[in-house]
Amino acid sequence: MTFKAVESGRRNFLKILGGGVILAAGAGSLFALTRTPTKAIEPWKLALGPDANADPRHIILSHAILAPNPHNRQPWVVDLGTEGEITLYCDLDKRLPHTDPYDRQITIGLGCFLELAMLTAKEIGMNADLQLFPEGENFPRLDRKPVARIKLTKDATVKPDPLFAQILERRSNKDAFDTSQSVQELDTLSILAVAKNNVATGSITEKTNIESMRKLTREALLVEMHTYRTNKESIDLMRMGKSEIEASPDGIDMGGVFLETLGLLGQLNRDDLVNPESSAFKNGIPIILEPLETAMGYVFIKTDGNTRADQIAAGRDYVRMNLKATELGISMHPLSQALQEYEEIAPQFEEIRNKLKIAPQETLQMFARIGYGEKPNPSPRWNYEAKIRSS
Ligand SMILES: Cc1cc2nc3c(=O)[nH]c(=O)nc-3n(C[C@H](O)[C@H](O)[C@H](O)COP(=O)(O)O)c2cc1C
């Protein structure tokens, strides 16, 4: 949840308080200023420009770490031991075993990372030779073997990609969209058109289909929230308030004046949020579902199979689509619940595949709502230096 979402959800959160102490409207702007997790969002400002003297790998990494990734776990870790090479590994502790039992989504996030690395390499005139899973793919879970190796060489003939310009502007927008503004078919098509890694893309733009998808995404989110272990996985990753966000700039950031205040007053705690009987849980549901009702269309990515290379390709193309949407001023928000592979979600998993006409051997890799919305603040990041493995 973004800071803005929290602010705009203020009236709703008052219900959670149920008549408790309320921060007066307009109060707390000084508090707000001091509670922005400035350090956690610094990596968005620090992405290094094409400085001729810098190690190009650092320039590349400072951009790649801004990639979208599930629950903002930032599962990447790199080895720079060999000159001119970046070897990418998955940090196995950052996986999501309950909502992502086969590491499919984590691998997609690593694909997003690789695409931003490739775009940055081009931007600084480097040829990047990318080899996926150089020691073999790993199933059913990822393991310690490398995910990718990139060999970099200077190459004056490399052409920059205009999508690079959107890396610092890109967001996942989890807030409500403007329901008075439709997304034009042509714009949707130009978002789909930037996919180039041998995946298939599709969209939903027709009103009745959008309505039935809103219902399905809502149901899927409710299943995730009412399944104790999948809900707990998210709740455990919530960073509530500035000090938690700054201490661990990853996971699901819950910041902003209002939530900070609730936290300080002891009105918001993890035990309540995993307990469907608590009023925090019950009153929170409509707030969490609200943005889903404002979807103005959807885009999706499917692959013929479900190899690790397919998942990486889906990630590379997902972030390309997210960057293109950014260029067009269109917000995107992945909604992955119905795509997940755990038992309780099976009915919604089947239903979304049927609705999108996914063939039995195909895999639905990404599904996101689109629309127009206010640009959220950037999400927290660990600096790239924290992600370099020391050997
Ligand atoms: C594979 C994948 C699945 C995702 N699924 C969801 C999702 O179901 N719901 C959601 O709110 N965000 C989802 N996201 C978006 C991430 O939460 C987001 O990328 C992360 O918090 C970082 O924020 P940013 O994209 O604004 O930098 C997903 C991202 C990826 C790459």
The ligand as an SDF file (V2000), in Angstrom:
LIG
                    3D

 31 33  0  0  0  0  0  0  0  0999 V2000
    5.3870  -11.3730  -10.3690 C   0  0  0  0  0  0  0  0  0  0  0  0
    4.7870  -10.1960   -9.6820 C   0  0  0  0  0  0  0  0  0  0  0  0
    3.5680  -10.3410   -9.0300 C   0  0  0  0  0  0  0  0  0  0  0  0
    2.9850   -9.2500   -8.3830 C   0  0  0  0  0  0  0  0  0  0  0  0
    1.7490   -9.4150   -7.8040 N   0  0  0  0  0  0  0  0  0  0  0  0
    1.1670   -8.3740   -7.1700 C   0  0  0  0  0  0  0  0  0  0  0  0
   -0.1180   -8.5070   -6.5780 C   0  0  0  0  0  0  0  0  0  0  0  0
   -0.7630   -9.5540   -6.6440 O   0  0  0  0  0  0  0  0  0  0  0  0
   -0.6410   -7.4380   -5.9320 N   0  0  0  0  0  0  0  0  0  0  0  0
    0.0270   -6.2540   -5.8330 C   0  0  0  0  0  0  0  0  0  0  0  0
   -0.4750   -5.3190   -5.2080 O   0  0  0  0  0  0  0  0  0  0  0  0
    1.2440   -6.0950   -6.4100 N   0  0  0  0  0  0  0  0  0  0  0  0
    1.8180   -7.1120   -7.0750 C   0  0  0  0  0  0  0  0  0  0  0  0
    3.0430   -6.9480   -7.6600 N   0  0  0  0  0  0  0  0  0  0  0  0
    3.7110   -5.6300   -7.6170 C   0  0  0  0  0  0  0  0  0  0  0  0
    4.7220   -5.5670   -6.4790 C   0  0  0  0  0  0  0  0  0  0  0  0
    4.0660   -5.5540   -5.2240 O   0  0  0  0  0  0  0  0  0  0  0  0
    5.5890   -4.3080   -6.6670 C   0  0  0  0  0  0  0  0  0  0  0  0
    6.3390   -4.4730   -7.8360 O   0  0  0  0  0  0  0  0  0  0  0  0
    6.5230   -4.0670   -5.5070 C   0  0  0  0  0  0  0  0  0  0  0  0
    5.8000   -3.7680   -4.3320 O   0  0  0  0  0  0  0  0  0  0  0  0
    7.4710   -2.9180   -5.7840 C   0  0  0  0  0  0  0  0  0  0  0  0
    6.7440   -1.7580   -6.0960 O   0  0  0  0  0  0  0  0  0  0  0  0
    6.9800   -0.9820   -7.4710 P   0  0  0  0  0  0  0  0  0  0  0  0
    6.6200   -1.8940   -8.5970 O   0  0  0  0  0  0  0  0  0  0  0  0
    6.0740    0.2290   -7.4000 O   0  0  0  0  0  0  0  0  0  0  0  0
    8.4280   -0.5900   -7.5370 O   0  0  0  0  0  0  0  0  0  0  0  0
    3.6400   -8.0110   -8.3500 C   0  0  0  0  0  0  0  0  0  0  0  0
    4.8660   -7.8650   -9.0190 C   0  0  0  0  0  0  0  0  0  0  0  0
    5.4300   -8.9360   -9.6910 C   0  0  0  0  0  0  0  0  0  0  0  0
    6.7280   -8.7600  -10.4290 C   0  0  0  0  0  0  0  0  0  0  0  0
  1  2  1  0
  2  3  1  0
  2 30  2  0
  3  4  2  0
  4  5  1  0
  4 28  1  0
  5  6  2  0
  6  7  1  0
  6 13  1  0
  7  8  2  0
  7  9  1  0
  9 10  1  0
 10 11  2  0
 10 12  1  0
 12 13  2  0
 13 14  1  0
 14 15  1  0
 14 28  1  0
 15 16  1  0
 16 17  1  0
 16 18  1  0
 18 19  1  0
 18 20  1  0
 20 21  1  0
 20 22  1  0
 22 23  1  0
 23 24  1  0
 24 25  2  0
 24 26  1  0
 24 27  1  0
 28 29  2  0
 29 30  1  0
 30 31  1  0
M  END
$$$$
